[in-house]
Amino acid sequence: MKILIGDDHSVVRKGLIQILKDAYPFAEIIEAADGVDMFKIALKQKFKIIISDISMPSRNGIDFISELKNAQPETPILILSIHPAEQYAARTIKAGASGYLNKESAPEELINAVNQLLLGKKYITDEVADLLLDFKSSNTASHEMLSNREFEVFKLLAAGKSLPEISTKLALSTNTISTYKIRLLTKMNLKSIADVTKYALENHLM
């Protein structure tokens, strides 16, 4: 079977390959170091499973997950991220991912998740299940009203990134980023970047 792995850190990719090879000795594993290459590969070859970081150079974020899913609609996607589940799990599942794991998870949990996906099931931990329920039913958390792109900009603003830095990272114009900034401040009823950072800290979003 073919497995596609996407992560910009070579050490992480090599570690994943070793874990997967131990469990699936005959698997053919293709690796990509950035979002553009990963997407190109996904368009040209069929995979049994895709394992991807959410923060990939050139292409990243929730929109990237949707693009991957459109490229390989029948292929389950497992997100392996450094971000805690409460930040991205619900959004990635809604975007088409079949599972979400933190990079600090044990190798056994990774293989368990892969096995579930290979059986045609989703890998939803109890924590992620609770987050999905909250995401669906909540009408109080301001950040849940943001679009996926607005949420990406929100996170980067909260982390202290400037508009030009965000523009470069997301491959969008500075004017577009400024528009997203105005929208998210309006939706969340916040007045400044300091308010954004305070909100992110209070809601464990960074």
C-alpha positions in Angstrom: 0.0 0.0 0.0 1.1 3.6 -0.6 1.2 6.1 2.2 1.9 9.9 1.7 3.6 11.8 4.5 3.8 15.6 4.6 5.9 17.4 7.2 8.5 20.2 6.8 10.8 18.6 9.4 13.0 15.8 8.0 13.5 14.3 11.5 9.8 14.0 12.0 9.4 12.4 8.5 12.1 9.9 9.1 10.6 9.0 12.5 7.2 8.5 11.0 8.6 6.4 8.2 10.4 4.1 10.7 7.2 3.7 12.8 5.1 2.9 9.8 7.7 0.6 8.3 7.8 -1.4 11.5 4.1 -1.9 11.4 3.7 -2.2 7.6 7.0 -3.6 6.2 5.7 -3.7 2.6 4.2 -0.2 2.5 5.5 2.2 0.0 6.0 5.5 1.7 6.3 8.8 -0.2 7.3 12.0 1.7 6.9 15.7 1.0 8.5 18.6 2.7 6.1 21.4 1.7 2.4 21.8 0.8 2.9 22.5 -2.9 4.9 19.3 -3.4 2.5 17.3 -1.3 -0.5 18.6 -3.3 1.2 17.8 -6.6 2.0 14.3 -5.5 -1.6 13.8 -4.3 -2.9 14.8 -7.7 -0.7 12.3 -9.6 -0.8 9.2 -7.4 -3.4 7.3 -5.4 -2.7 6.6 -1.7 -4.2 4.3 0.9 -3.7 7.0 3.6 -2.3 10.5 3.9 -0.6 11.7 7.0 0.0 15.5 7.1 1.0 18.3 9.4 -1.4 21.2 9.4 1.4 23.8 9.2 3.1 23.2 5.9 5.3 25.7 4.0 3.7 27.1 0.9 0.3 25.6 1.7 -1.1 25.2 5.2 -4.1 25.4 7.4 -7.6 24.1 7.1 -8.0 25.1 3.5 -5.1 22.9 2.6 -6.9 19.9 4.2 -9.9 20.6 2.1 -7.7 20.8 -1.1 -6.1 17.5 -0.3 -9.5 15.9 0.3 -10.7 17.2 -3.0 -7.6 15.8 -4.7 -8.1 12.4 -3.1 -11.7 12.2 -2.0 -11.6 8.5 -1.1 -8.3 8.7 0.8 -8.5 9.2 4.6 -6.3 12.0 5.9 -4.8 11.8 9.4 -3.6 15.2 10.8 -0.5 14.9 12.9 0.1 18.3 14.5 2.1 20.0 17.2 -1.0 22.1 18.1 -3.3 20.9 20.9 -6.6 19.3 19.8 -8.7 22.2 21.1 -7.1 24.5 18.5 -7.6 22.6 15.3 -9.1 19.2 15.7 -12.8 20.1 15.2 -12.0 22.3 12.2 -9.8 19.7 10.5 -12.4 17.0 10.9 -15.1 19.3 9.5 -12.7 20.1 6.6 -12.5 16.4 5.7 -9.8 14.9 7.8 -10.5 11.4 9.3 -8.5 11.8 12.4 -6.3 14.2 14.5 -3.3 13.4 16.6 -0.8 15.5 18.5 2.8 14.8 17.6 3.5 13.9 21.2 1.2 10.9 20.9 2.8 7.5 21.4 3.8 5.4 18.3 1.2 2.8 19.3 -1.5 5.4 19.1 -0.4 6.5 15.6 -0.6 2.9 14.4 -4.0 2.5 16.1 -5.2 5.6 14.2 -3.8 4.3 10.9 -5.5 0.9 11.4 -8.8 2.6 12.1 -8.6 4.7 8.9 -7.5 1.7 6.8 -10.7 0.0 8.0 -12.7 2.9 6.6 -13.4 4.4 10.1 -12.6 7.8 11.5 -10.2 8.0 14.4 -11.9 10.2 17.0 -10.6 10.3 20.5 -12.9 11.1 23.4 -11.3 14.5 23.6 -11.9 15.3 19.9 -15.4 13.9 20.2 -16.1 16.4 23.0 -14.6 19.2 21.0 -16.7 18.3 17.9 -19.8 18.4 20.1 -18.8 21.8 21.5 -18.0 23.1 18.1 -21.4 22.1 16.8 -23.5 23.3 19.7 -21.6 26.3 21.0 -23.1 29.7 20.4 -20.9 31.6 22.8 -17.2 31.2 21.7 -16.4 34.1 19.4 -13.6 32.4 17.6 -15.9 29.6 16.4 -17.7 32.2 14.3 -14.6 32.8 12.2 -14.0 31.3 8.8 -11.1 28.9 8.5 -8.9 31.6 6.9 -9.9 34.2 9.5 -9.0 31.8 12.2 -5.6 31.3 10.6 -5.0 35.0 10.6 -6.4 35.3 14.2 -3.8 32.7 15.4 -0.9 34.5 13.7 -1.9 37.9 15.0 -2.2 36.5 18.5 1.3 35.1 18.1 2.6 38.6 17.4 3.1 38.2 13.7 2.9 41.4 11.6 0.6 41.8 8.6 3.6 41.5 6.1 4.7 38.3 7.9 1.3 36.8 7.8 1.0 37.8 4.1 4.2 35.9 3.3 3.2 32.9 5.4 -0.3 32.6 3.9 0.8 33.7 0.4 -1.8 36.5 0.3 -1.5 40.2 -0.2 -1.1 42.5 2.8 -4.4 44.2 1.9 -6.2 40.9 2.0 -4.7 40.1 5.4 -5.8 43.6 6.6 -9.3 42.8 5.4 -9.3 39.5 7.4 -8.0 41.3 10.4 -10.9 43.9 10.3 -13.5 41.1 9.8 -12.3 39.0 12.7 -12.1 42.0 15.0 -15.6 42.9 14.1 -17.0 39.4 14.4 -15.3 38.9 17.8 -16.1 42.4 19.0 -12.4 43.1 19.7 -10.7 46.4 19.4 -7.0 45.7 19.1 -4.3 43.0 18.5 -3.7 43.1 22.3 -7.3 42.0 22.7 -6.7 39.2 20.2 -3.7 38.0 22.1 -5.6 38.2 25.4 -8.6 36.3 24.0 -6.3 33.6 22.6 -4.5 33.1 25.9 -7.7 33.0 27.9 -9.2 30.4 25.6 -6.1 28.3 25.3 -5.7 28.9 21.6 -1.9 29.5 21.7 
